[in-house]
Amino acid sequence: MLAADSTSMSTQLLVQALARDPQFDMIESASDGSTVFHLLKLEKPQIALVSARLGENHGGYDLVREIRSQSPATRVIVLLDASDKGSVIEAFRAGAQGVFCRTEPFGLLGKCIQCVHQGQVWASSSELQHVLDAFARPTFAKVQAKGGSLLSARETDVVRCVAEGLTNREISQRLKLTEHTVKNYMFRIFEKLGVSSRVEVVLFALGQRGPHPPGPSNGRRSQSGAAQSRSAVPISIAVRNPAT
């Protein structure tokens, strides 16, 4: 198991504590993405335990996406400072198989790791409810251009926040970005979609807007593409009941 916390000291403490359990063969990583990816390639860990605040501008969620892309066999657990709705949804959206909040008893972390290693999804009942609430929201249209996604994953995250009515400051807090970075994302979103207001951004993402983004494809989706069926993937979820 590879562990990478937000600082070198916290990573060392985390590794030392988990290494007391003989079933865990620990790999300590420096708190930067390049080292994490080097160790992923070299050691091929079964589990990666990473902080949501790891990396530049606290881009731990982007790191999770890269881990899942470069090492699909590695299951990821995200360490959260707080079990708030935005952080939980962002972690699972990035591809995590489990989330563990630092406010939880340390003894539960070992159980979390075991469950994720067995192919289960680890979340408390309240965290799972956050995810279910997110599924209940309106589905965004997937804006396409030249066969690929017109908006990046991070730009799509920003659009979702805009749809919730969040201000740039609130978006920066939720996505762990600076307000300046959020403004830059908004500028690029406006430019890509060919819109001039936040309301138009949301309407376009919901597939209810007439105008289309610049480019030959105009961001259109065929009716057949929109109606493609999705296969259901059964998963096992370990839901921790706070009462027990």
N, C-alpha and C positions, 0 to 999 in steps of 0.2 A: 504493500500500500504506500502510495506517495502522499506526502503531506506538505502543504505549502500555505502558511498563514501570512498575514499582512506584514509582519516584521520577522527578521531572522531570529530574534529572541523568542517570540511567541511560537515560532515554528519548532525551535529546539525543545521548548518546554512541552509542546504537544507531542512531538515524536518520543521524547523520553517517557512521558506518561503512558502512551499507548504501547510502547515497546515492552512494558512490564507484563503485558499479556502475551504469552508465548505463541499464540495463534497468529499474531500480527508481525509480519516481516516488514519493517518500516524503511522507507526511503525518504530522506530529508532533502527538501528542495529549497533553494534560495527564493526570495520573494520577488521573482520576476518571470515573465512569460517565457523568455528564451531558455532559461534553465529548466523550467517545467517541461517544455517540449523536447529538449535534449534528453532528459531523463525518461520521458515517455517512450521515446524511440529506443533508448538504450536498455531500459529495465522492463518495459512492457508491463506496468503494474495492473493488477486487477481492479483496484480501487484508487481513485484520486480524491483526496480530502482537501478542498481549497476554500480560501476565504473569499467572501463576496467583495471585500475591499482590496483584493490583490491586483496589482498592476497599475499602470498609469491611469490617472483620473478615476481610481477605484473601479477599473473595468473588469472586475472578476467575472461578470456574466459573459462578456465577450470571450474571456479566456475559457470558460466552460464550453462555449460554442466551438472554439478551436480544438479543444481536447476531444470533443465528441466527433469532430470532423476528421482529425488526424489519427485518433485511436478509438474507433467505435467500440472495441471490446472492453475498454476501460469504463467502469461505472463511476459516476461523479456524485460526490456529496458536497453540498455548499454549506459553509459555516456562516451563519447570519448573526449580526449583532443584535437585531431585534426581529421578532417574528411578525412584522407588519405585512399587510396585504400585498403591497407593491413588491417587496423583496421576495416574498414566497412565489408569487406568480412569475416574476422575472427569472427566478432560479429554475423553475420547472420549464418555462418557455425556452430557456437557453439549452435545456437538455439534461438537467440534473435528475438523478434517480432518487435523491433524498435531500432533505434540508435539516440542519440541526442548529438550533439557536443557542448562543453562549449562555443564556440564562437558565438552560436546562441542567440538571445534575450530570456531572461528568460520567457517572456510571452508565447513563443511557446511551452515551456515544458508542460504546462497544456494541450494544445491542443494535443500534442504528447501522453500524458497519456490517454486522453479521447479516441483517435483513437485506441490505442492498446487495451484498455479495451473493445472496441466494436468489437474486433476481426480483426481489420485492421493491416496492416504493415506500420510503419512510416519510411519514408526515404525521403531525398531531391532528386531532379531529378539527381544530379551528383552522389549521393550515390547509387541510384538505378542503374545507368549506370555501376558503379563498379561491382555490383552484376551480371548484365547481361553479362558484359565482362567476368566474371569468368565462367559463364555457357557456354560461347562460346569456352572455352579452351578444349583441348583434355581430354577425360574422362580417369581417371586412373583405371587400373585393380585393383580389390579388392583382395589383396593377402590373401589367406586362409590357415589355418593349423588346423587340427583336429576340423573342424566345426566352428572355430572362426577366427577373424581377426589376422593375423600374426603381423601386425604393429599396434601400439596404435594410437589413434587419433592425439596425438602430433607428433609422428614419421611421420605420413602421412602428417601433416602440413609442417614438415621439408622437406619431399620429394617434395612437391609441390613447395616450395621455391627454392629447388635445380633445379627443372625443369625450373624455370624462370631465371636461371643463377645467382642467388644471391650468394654472398660469405658468409662465416660463420658470419662475422661481420654484414652484411646486414640482414641475417636471424635472428640474435640475436636482432637487432633493431626492425624488423617487429613483431616478436613473443614475444617481451619483455622478452628475456632470456639473460643470460650471454653467452659470447662466449665459455666458458668452458662447459656450459650445452649443447650448440649446438654440440660441438665436441663429447660429450658423446652420444648424440642422433645419430650422424653420425656413431659412432663406433658400436652402437647396430643395426642400420639399415644395415650396411655392413655385420655384423655377421648373422643377421636373414635372409637376402636375399642371402647370399653366394656370394657376389660380392666384387670387390676390387677397384672400381672407381666410381666417381659421375655420369659419363656417363652411366655406367651399371645400376646404381640405377634408373635413369630416364627411360631407355629402358625397364627395368624389370617392372616398375610401369605402363608403357604404354602397357604392354603385348606383347612386341616385342622381348623378349630375350629368348634364348634357355635354358640355365641352370636354375635350380630351387632351391629355398631355401631348407636347410636341413630339414629332417623330412619325415615321411611316405607319407604325402599328396603331397609333392613337390610343394605346392602352386598352383596346377593346378585348373582351373575352367572348368567345362564341357561346351560344346557348348550350351546346353539347359539352363544352369544357366546364361550364358552371354546374352542369348537372351530373358530372362524373361521380359515381358512387365511391365511397370510402370503405375499405375493409376494416372491420372491428378487430382490434388487437387485445386479447385478454391479458390482464396484468394482475399481479397480486399486490395488494396495498397493506402495509403495516400501519394501522392507525393507532396512535398512542392515546389512550383515554386518560386525561389528567386525574380523574377520580381514582384510578387504579395505579 
